[in-house]
Amino acid sequence: MATSLKLSCACGHITGSLNLPSSHVPLPLDFCHCSTCRHATGQVFLSSFAISASPGNPFSFKIVGQPVAYETSDTLTRYFCGQCGTSLYNHESRLNSNHIASGIVDRTEGLLEFREHIFVGDTKDGGLSQCVEGIAWSGHPEQSEQLQLPSKSALENTAASRSKSKSKSKSKSNRGEVLECYCQCRGVHFNIIPPGQSSSNVCSPAPDLQGPSYTRSPQDTPDSAWWLRANGTKYRAGTCACNSCRLSSGYDIQAWAFVPEANIRQMNGNEVDYSMGTLKEYSLSEGAYRNFCGTCGATVFWRNDKRHGIVDISAGLLNAEEGARAEHWLEWVTESVGFEELAQNKSLVSRLSSGLKTLQPTTQ
């Protein structure tokens, strides 16, 4: 017996199918934290499962449509939809295997099971690996050092200690003048500048980051400058599991940094331009837009006419000296995953939501 899965990008231009024999279920799901994957997709980590591409394999993996190919190395080619930017799969020629982006399949519960974090060493600070318990490798599995991630209790104690220490000190960070952001091919390349007086001169509804809108804090009103944290010295960042983010990125979790347009600069110093470099645009619905790199496929921006002046930046593009979480610039929402109630892989997202609470709590 086999389970038949359907595959699709956000716009439906690329579709496909996949059979999972019962003898192979559940397939192991890996989180890759390497610098190449983060900048090639825009994700803080990407979730994928590997299947054999050798002749006679039992998976019957088929893609309908013509995805865009982008080679990140001599042995790895990435495929994404050229119309909406959805990451689809990577082909590893050395092992002759396909690594399918977990967000493009129509079912995952009971079929995929998280196994391990790989290339955690590239993150410098661990990224979000500590938020989902599992085996962690500094590089490629079995070819690098296995890392001992802190236990949940130890992380919770650390988070409490940080919160206590933070309340006694001013919210200053040891950061540079700009935060460089780029996709893997560098066709999209820009800087974020620190928050200033103009950063709060925006009126914007709050996103769903701490539960459904009907549970939202009254502090997250349009005039509350919800995008600024740590006494206005950092930007807010959070994770999202909505269907739109899942299908558009190709992955179960999308991490965003929320930054005013006034604080985004092109490399020549000009204000952000949504046609700069290799950016392409896809309209999800009326008034909502996603931008991605047309060359390597990285998710770059999300913006909405109702949130004028505030842009969501895909957090995997950030090249912060301190690490993937960019904590000198960002303060992460730790209460929950945005739109957790709509997640397709509910067990995985629930684990992440629980693990986020071990990070430094968000200051209100």
C-alpha positions in Angstrom: 0.0 0.0 0.0 1.1 3.5 -0.7 -0.1 7.0 0.2 -0.6 9.3 -2.7 0.3 13.0 -2.1 -0.4 16.0 -4.3 2.2 18.8 -4.6 1.6 22.4 -5.6 3.2 25.9 -5.5 1.2 28.9 -4.3 -0.1 29.9 -7.8 -0.7 26.4 -9.1 1.6 26.9 -12.1 3.7 23.9 -10.8 2.0 20.8 -9.6 3.0 17.2 -9.0 2.5 13.9 -7.2 4.4 11.6 -4.9 3.7 8.1 -3.6 4.9 7.1 -0.1 5.0 3.3 0.3 3.8 2.3 3.8 7.2 0.6 4.4 8.9 4.0 4.2 6.4 5.9 6.4 7.1 8.0 8.4 9.9 9.6 6.3 12.5 11.6 8.3 12.2 15.3 8.1 15.4 17.4 8.5 15.9 21.1 9.3 18.8 22.6 7.4 20.4 25.7 8.9 23.3 26.2 6.5 24.1 29.7 5.2 23.5 28.7 1.6 20.0 27.4 2.3 19.1 30.4 4.4 20.1 32.9 1.8 18.8 30.8 -1.2 15.3 30.5 0.4 15.0 33.4 2.8 14.2 31.0 5.6 15.8 30.8 9.0 15.8 27.1 8.5 14.2 24.9 5.8 12.3 21.7 6.3 12.6 18.9 3.7 12.5 15.2 3.3 14.7 13.1 1.0 13.7 10.4 -1.5 15.7 8.4 -3.9 15.9 9.6 -7.6 17.5 6.4 -8.8 15.7 4.3 -11.5 13.2 1.9 -10.1 12.6 3.9 -6.8 9.1 3.4 -5.3 8.2 7.1 -4.9 6.9 7.9 -8.4 7.9 11.6 -7.9 6.5 13.7 -10.8 6.5 17.4 -11.5 4.1 19.0 -14.0 5.2 22.4 -15.3 8.6 24.0 -15.8 10.3 25.1 -12.6 13.3 27.4 -12.6 16.6 25.7 -11.8 19.4 27.4 -9.8 22.7 25.7 -9.0 24.1 26.4 -5.6 27.0 24.0 -6.0 28.4 21.4 -8.4 26.2 18.8 -6.9 23.1 20.7 -5.8 20.4 22.2 -7.9 17.4 24.0 -6.5 14.0 24.2 -8.3 11.3 26.8 -7.7 8.3 28.3 -9.4 9.2 31.3 -11.5 5.8 32.9 -11.2 5.2 32.8 -7.4 8.6 31.9 -6.0 7.7 28.7 -4.1 10.7 26.5 -3.3 9.9 23.0 -4.6 12.8 20.6 -4.2 16.5 20.3 -4.4 18.3 17.6 -6.4 21.5 16.2 -5.0 23.4 14.6 -7.9 26.1 13.0 -5.7 23.6 10.9 -3.9 21.0 11.0 -6.7 18.3 12.1 -4.4 15.5 14.7 -4.3 14.9 16.8 -1.2 11.2 17.8 -1.2 10.2 21.1 0.5 7.7 19.9 3.2 5.3 22.8 2.7 4.3 21.9 -0.9 2.7 18.5 -0.1 -1.0 18.3 0.8 -0.6 16.1 3.9 2.2 15.6 6.4 0.7 14.4 9.7 1.8 10.8 10.3 3.8 10.7 7.1 6.8 12.9 8.0 8.7 12.8 11.3 11.2 15.4 12.4 14.7 13.8 12.8 17.6 16.2 13.1 19.1 19.6 12.6 22.0 19.9 10.2 24.6 22.6 9.6 23.7 24.3 12.9 27.3 25.6 13.1 26.6 28.0 10.2 24.1 30.0 12.4 26.7 31.0 15.0 23.9 31.4 17.6 22.0 28.1 16.9 19.3 29.9 15.0 15.9 28.4 16.0 17.4 24.9 16.4 17.0 25.0 20.2 13.2 25.4 19.8 12.6 22.0 18.3 14.3 19.2 20.3 16.3 16.7 18.2 19.7 15.5 17.1 21.8 18.5 16.0 25.0 18.4 13.8 27.4 21.3 13.3 27.6 20.4 9.6 26.6 17.4 7.5 25.3 14.4 9.5 27.9 11.8 10.3 30.6 14.0 8.8 30.7 16.6 11.6 30.5 17.1 15.3 27.2 16.2 16.9 26.1 19.1 19.1 24.6 18.9 22.5 21.6 21.3 22.5 20.7 22.6 25.9 17.8 20.8 27.6 14.4 22.6 27.7 14.7 23.3 31.5 18.2 24.8 31.0 16.9 27.0 28.2 13.9 28.1 30.3 16.3 29.1 33.1 18.5 31.0 30.6 15.5 32.8 29.2 14.4 33.8 32.7 17.9 35.0 33.6 18.1 37.1 30.4 14.7 38.6 31.1 15.7 39.6 34.6 19.0 41.0 33.5 17.4 42.9 30.7 14.9 44.6 33.0 17.8 46.1 34.9 19.7 47.5 31.9 19.1 49.8 29.1 18.2 48.2 25.7 21.4 48.9 23.8 23.1 46.5 21.5 26.6 46.1 20.2 25.8 46.3 16.5 27.0 48.1 13.4 25.5 51.0 11.5 23.7 48.7 9.0 22.5 45.2 8.8 23.3 43.6 5.4 20.6 41.5 3.7 21.0 39.4 0.5 19.7 36.4 -1.4 22.1 33.6 -2.4 22.9 35.0 -5.9 23.0 38.6 -4.5 20.6 39.7 -7.2 18.7 41.2 -4.3 21.0 43.1 -1.9 20.0 45.8 0.6 20.6 47.1 4.1 18.5 47.7 7.2 19.4 50.8 9.3 18.6 51.1 13.0 15.3 52.4 14.2 15.1 56.1 14.5 12.5 58.8 15.2 10.8 58.2 11.8 10.4 54.5 12.5 7.3 55.1 14.6 5.7 57.5 12.2 3.6 54.7 10.6 0.0 53.6 11.2 -0.3 49.9 10.7 -2.5 47.0 11.9 -0.7 44.3 13.9 0.0 40.9 12.4 -1.2 37.6 13.9 1.9 36.7 15.9 0.5 35.9 19.3 -2.5 33.8 18.5 -5.7 34.5 16.5 -6.9 38.0 16.1 -9.6 37.6 18.6 -7.0 37.0 21.3 -4.7 39.8 20.3 -3.4 42.1 22.9 -5.0 45.6 23.0 -1.4 46.9 23.0 -1.1 45.8 19.4 -3.3 48.6 18.0 -2.4 50.5 14.7 -0.9 53.4 16.7 1.2 51.3 19.1 4.3 50.9 16.9 4.1 47.1 17.5 7.0 46.6 15.1 9.4 48.3 17.5 10.7 46.5 20.6 13.2 47.0 23.3 12.3 50.6 23.9 12.4 51.3 20.2 15.9 50.0 19.6 15.0 46.7 17.8 12.6 45.4 15.3 10.0 42.8 16.0 10.4 39.3 14.4 8.2 36.3 14.5 7.2 33.0 12.9 4.2 32.2 10.8 2.5 28.9 9.8 -0.4 30.2 7.7 -1.3 28.4 4.4 -0.2 31.4 2.4 3.3 31.5 3.9 3.6 27.8 3.7 2.7 27.5 0.0 4.5 30.7 -1.0 7.8 29.7 0.7 7.5 26.0 0.3 8.2 25.3 4.0 6.1 24.8 7.1 7.5 27.8 9.0 8.2 31.3 7.6 10.1 33.7 9.8 9.7 37.5 9.3 11.3 40.7 10.5 8.9 43.7 10.6 10.7 46.8 9.4 9.4 50.2 8.3 10.2 51.1 4.6 12.0 54.2 5.9 14.6 51.9 7.5 15.4 49.8 4.4 18.1 51.1 2.0 19.4 49.9 -1.3 23.1 49.4 -1.5 23.4 52.8 -3.2 21.7 54.5 -0.3 18.3 55.0 -2.1 15.0 54.0 -0.5 13.7 50.5 -1.1 12.4 49.8 -4.6 10.3 46.7 -5.2 11.6 46.3 -8.7 15.3 46.5 -7.6 17.8 44.0 -8.8 16.3 40.6 -9.6 13.1 41.0 -7.5 9.9 39.6 -8.9 6.4 40.2 -7.6 3.5 37.9 -7.1 0.1 39.1 -5.9 -1.5 36.6 -3.5 -4.8 38.4 -3.2 -6.0 41.9 -3.8 -3.7 44.3 -2.0 -1.2 41.7 -0.8 2.2 41.1 -2.5 5.2 38.8 -2.2 8.6 39.6 -3.6 11.2 36.9 -4.4 14.4 36.7 -6.3 13.8 35.6 -9.9 17.2 34.0 -10.1 17.7 31.9 -7.0 14.1 31.9 -5.7 14.6 33.4 -2.2 11.6 34.8 -0.5 12.4 38.5 0.2 9.4 40.7 1.1 5.7 40.5 2.0 3.6 43.6 2.1 0.0 44.6 2.2 -1.8 47.8 1.3 -3.5 47.7 4.7 -0.1 47.8 6.4 1.3 50.8 4.6 4.8 51.7 5.5 5.7 48.3 7.2 7.4 45.5 5.3 7.9 41.9 6.3 11.5 40.8 5.5 12.3 37.1 5.2 14.6 36.6 8.2 16.9 34.1 6.5 18.3 36.9 4.3 19.8 38.8 7.3 23.6 38.6 7.6 24.0 39.6 11.2 27.5 39.2 12.7 26.0 37.8 16.0 24.1 35.0 14.2 21.0 33.9 12.4 18.6 35.2 15.0 20.2 38.7 14.6 19.4 39.5 18.2 21.3 42.8 18.2 18.6 44.0 15.7 15.6 41.8 16.3 13.5 40.7 19.3 11.5 37.6 18.6 7.9 36.9 19.5 8.0 33.9 21.9 4.4 33.5 22.9 3.5 31.3 19.9 3.7 30.8 16.2 1.5 33.1 14.1 -1.6 31.4 12.7 -0.6 28.2 14.6 -4.2 27.1 14.5 -4.0 27.0 10.6 -0.8 24.9 10.5 -0.8 21.9 8.2 1.9 20.0 10.2 0.3 20.8 13.6 2.5 18.5 15.7 5.6 20.1 14.3 4.4 23.7 14.7 3.2 22.9 18.2 6.7 21.7 19.1 8.2 24.9 17.7 5.6 27.1 19.5 6.5 25.4 22.8 10.2 25.7 22.1 10.0 29.4 21.3 9.2 30.1 24.9 12.7 29.1 25.8 14.1 32.1 23.9 14.3 35.5 25.5 10.8 36.6 26.2 9.4 39.5 24.1 9.3 42.7 26.0 5.9 44.3 26.0 
